[in-house]
Amino acid sequence: MDASALVSSTAARGDYVLARKALDQMEQQGAAAVALIQSAGSVSASAPRGAVSPVPGPTESGLNLDRRA
């Protein structure tokens, strides 16, 4: 049974629909945040150290580049 069937007034039913849409949006944003964190974790697990760390290792490229602080 849908909870909107229990609501008798049209205004209350509209409030229910708006609240459900807001909750659906929050659930989608939460799922997107979790997916972003998971994909970031998988990238850093397989990436070379220079791609993750701002300081390249001794055998990695980038040691001779000029950088401004």
Distance bins in CASP14 RR format, pairs under 12 A and 6 or more apart:
PFRMAT RR
TARGET T0000
AUTHOR 0000-0000-0000
RMODE 2
METHOD distances of the structure
MODEL  1
1 7 0 0 0 0 0 1 0 0 0 0 0
2 13 0 0 0 0 0 1 0 0 0 0 0
2 16 0 0 0 0 1 0 0 0 0 0 0
2 17 0 0 0 0 0 1 0 0 0 0 0
2 20 0 0 0 0 1 0 0 0 0 0 0
3 12 0 0 0 0 0 1 0 0 0 0 0
3 13 0 0 0 0 1 0 0 0 0 0 0
3 15 0 0 0 0 0 1 0 0 0 0 0
3 16 1 0 0 1 0 0 0 0 0 0 0
3 17 0 0 0 0 0 1 0 0 0 0 0
3 19 0 0 0 0 0 1 0 0 0 0 0
3 20 0 0 0 0 1 0 0 0 0 0 0
3 23 0 0 0 0 0 1 0 0 0 0 0
4 10 0 0 0 0 0 1 0 0 0 0 0
4 12 0 0 0 0 1 0 0 0 0 0 0
4 13 1 0 1 0 0 0 0 0 0 0 0
4 14 0 0 0 0 1 0 0 0 0 0 0
4 15 0 0 0 0 0 1 0 0 0 0 0
4 16 1 0 1 0 0 0 0 0 0 0 0
4 17 1 0 0 1 0 0 0 0 0 0 0
4 18 0 0 0 0 0 1 0 0 0 0 0
4 19 0 0 0 0 0 1 0 0 0 0 0
4 20 0 0 0 0 1 0 0 0 0 0 0
5 12 0 0 0 0 0 1 0 0 0 0 0
5 13 0 0 0 0 1 0 0 0 0 0 0
5 16 0 0 0 0 0 1 0 0 0 0 0
6 12 0 0 0 0 1 0 0 0 0 0 0
6 13 0 0 0 0 1 0 0 0 0 0 0
6 16 0 0 0 0 1 0 0 0 0 0 0
7 13 1 0 1 0 0 0 0 0 0 0 0
7 14 0 0 0 0 1 0 0 0 0 0 0
7 15 0 0 0 0 1 0 0 0 0 0 0
7 16 1 0 1 0 0 0 0 0 0 0 0
7 17 0 0 0 0 1 0 0 0 0 0 0
7 19 0 0 0 0 0 1 0 0 0 0 0
7 20 0 0 0 0 0 1 0 0 0 0 0
8 16 0 0 0 0 0 1 0 0 0 0 0
9 15 0 0 0 0 1 0 0 0 0 0 0
9 16 0 0 0 0 0 1 0 0 0 0 0
10 16 0 0 0 0 0 1 0 0 0 0 0
10 17 0 0 0 0 0 1 0 0 0 0 0
11 17 0 0 0 0 0 1 0 0 0 0 0
11 18 0 0 0 0 0 1 0 0 0 0 0
12 18 0 0 0 0 0 1 0 0 0 0 0
12 19 0 0 0 0 0 1 0 0 0 0 0
13 19 0 0 0 0 0 1 0 0 0 0 0
13 20 0 0 0 0 0 1 0 0 0 0 0
14 20 0 0 0 0 1 0 0 0 0 0 0
14 21 0 0 0 0 1 0 0 0 0 0 0
14 22 0 0 0 0 0 1 0 0 0 0 0
15 21 0 0 0 0 0 1 0 0 0 0 0
15 22 0 0 0 0 0 1 0 0 0 0 0
16 22 0 0 0 0 0 1 0 0 0 0 0
16 23 0 0 0 0 0 1 0 0 0 0 0
17 23 0 0 0 0 0 1 0 0 0 0 0
17 24 0 0 0 0 0 1 0 0 0 0 0
18 24 0 0 0 0 0 1 0 0 0 0 0
18 25 0 0 0 0 0 1 0 0 0 0 0
19 25 0 0 0 0 0 1 0 0 0 0 0
19 26 0 0 0 0 0 1 0 0 0 0 0
20 26 0 0 0 0 0 1 0 0 0 0 0
20 27 0 0 0 0 0 1 0 0 0 0 0
21 27 0 0 0 0 0 1 0 0 0 0 0
21 28 0 0 0 0 0 1 0 0 0 0 0
22 28 0 0 0 0 0 1 0 0 0 0 0
22 29 0 0 0 0 0 1 0 0 0 0 0
23 29 0 0 0 0 0 1 0 0 0 0 0
23 30 0 0 0 0 0 1 0 0 0 0 0
24 30 0 0 0 0 0 1 0 0 0 0 0
24 31 0 0 0 0 0 1 0 0 0 0 0
25 31 0 0 0 0 0 1 0 0 0 0 0
25 32 0 0 0 0 0 1 0 0 0 0 0
26 32 0 0 0 0 0 1 0 0 0 0 0
26 33 0 0 0 0 0 1 0 0 0 0 0
27 33 0 0 0 0 0 1 0 0 0 0 0
27 34 0 0 0 0 0 1 0 0 0 0 0
28 34 0 0 0 0 0 1 0 0 0 0 0
28 35 0 0 0 0 0 1 0 0 0 0 0
29 35 0 0 0 0 0 1 0 0 0 0 0
29 36 0 0 0 0 0 1 0 0 0 0 0
30 36 0 0 0 0 1 0 0 0 0 0 0
30 37 0 0 0 0 1 0 0 0 0 0 0
30 38 0 0 0 0 0 1 0 0 0 0 0
31 37 0 0 0 0 0 1 0 0 0 0 0
31 38 0 0 0 0 0 1 0 0 0 0 0
32 38 0 0 0 0 0 1 0 0 0 0 0
32 39 0 0 0 0 0 1 0 0 0 0 0
33 39 0 0 0 0 0 1 0 0 0 0 0
33 40 0 0 0 0 0 1 0 0 0 0 0
34 40 0 0 0 0 0 1 0 0 0 0 0
34 41 0 0 0 0 0 1 0 0 0 0 0
35 41 0 0 0 0 0 1 0 0 0 0 0
35 42 0 0 0 0 0 1 0 0 0 0 0
36 42 0 0 0 0 0 1 0 0 0 0 0
36 43 0 0 0 0 0 1 0 0 0 0 0
37 43 0 0 0 0 0 1 0 0 0 0 0
37 44 0 0 0 0 0 1 0 0 0 0 0
38 44 0 0 0 0 0 1 0 0 0 0 0
38 45 0 0 0 0 0 1 0 0 0 0 0
39 45 0 0 0 0 0 1 0 0 0 0 0
39 46 0 0 0 0 0 1 0 0 0 0 0
39 47 0 0 0 0 0 1 0 0 0 0 0
40 46 0 0 0 0 0 1 0 0 0 0 0
40 47 0 0 0 0 0 1 0 0 0 0 0
40 51 0 0 0 0 0 1 0 0 0 0 0
40 52 0 0 0 0 0 1 0 0 0 0 0
41 47 0 0 0 0 1 0 0 0 0 0 0
41 52 0 0 0 0 1 0 0 0 0 0 0
43 51 0 0 0 0 1 0 0 0 0 0 0
43 52 0 0 0 0 1 0 0 0 0 0 0
44 50 0 0 0 0 0 1 0 0 0 0 0
44 51 0 0 0 0 1 0 0 0 0 0 0
44 52 1 0 1 0 0 0 0 0 0 0 0
44 53 0 0 0 0 1 0 0 0 0 0 0
45 51 0 0 0 0 0 1 0 0 0 0 0
45 52 0 0 0 0 1 0 0 0 0 0 0
46 52 0 0 0 0 0 1 0 0 0 0 0
47 53 0 0 0 0 1 0 0 0 0 0 0
47 60 0 0 0 0 0 1 0 0 0 0 0
48 56 0 0 0 0 1 0 0 0 0 0 0
48 57 0 0 0 0 1 0 0 0 0 0 0
48 59 0 0 0 0 1 0 0 0 0 0 0
48 60 1 0 0 1 0 0 0 0 0 0 0
48 61 0 0 0 0 1 0 0 0 0 0 0
48 62 0 0 0 0 0 1 0 0 0 0 0
49 55 0 0 0 0 1 0 0 0 0 0 0
49 56 1 0 0 1 0 0 0 0 0 0 0
49 57 1 0 1 0 0 0 0 0 0 0 0
49 58 0 0 0 0 0 1 0 0 0 0 0
49 59 0 0 0 0 1 0 0 0 0 0 0
49 60 1 0 0 1 0 0 0 0 0 0 0
49 61 0 0 0 0 0 1 0 0 0 0 0
49 62 0 0 0 0 0 1 0 0 0 0 0
50 56 1 0 1 0 0 0 0 0 0 0 0
50 57 1 0 0 1 0 0 0 0 0 0 0
50 58 0 0 0 0 0 1 0 0 0 0 0
50 59 0 0 0 0 0 1 0 0 0 0 0
50 60 1 0 1 0 0 0 0 0 0 0 0
50 61 0 0 0 0 1 0 0 0 0 0 0
50 62 0 0 0 0 1 0 0 0 0 0 0
50 63 0 0 0 0 0 1 0 0 0 0 0
51 57 0 0 0 0 0 1 0 0 0 0 0
51 60 0 0 0 0 1 0 0 0 0 0 0
51 61 0 0 0 0 0 1 0 0 0 0 0
51 62 0 0 0 0 0 1 0 0 0 0 0
52 60 0 0 0 0 0 1 0 0 0 0 0
53 60 0 0 0 0 1 0 0 0 0 0 0
53 62 0 0 0 0 0 1 0 0 0 0 0
54 60 0 0 0 0 0 1 0 0 0 0 0
54 62 0 0 0 0 0 1 0 0 0 0 0
54 67 0 0 0 0 1 0 0 0 0 0 0
54 69 0 0 0 0 0 1 0 0 0 0 0
55 62 0 0 0 0 1 0 0 0 0 0 0
55 63 0 0 0 0 1 0 0 0 0 0 0
55 65 0 0 0 0 0 1 0 0 0 0 0
55 67 0 0 0 0 0 1 0 0 0 0 0
56 62 1 0 1 0 0 0 0 0 0 0 0
56 63 1 0 1 0 0 0 0 0 0 0 0
56 64 0 0 0 0 0 1 0 0 0 0 0
56 65 0 0 0 0 1 0 0 0 0 0 0
56 67 0 0 0 0 0 1 0 0 0 0 0
57 63 1 0 0 1 0 0 0 0 0 0 0
END
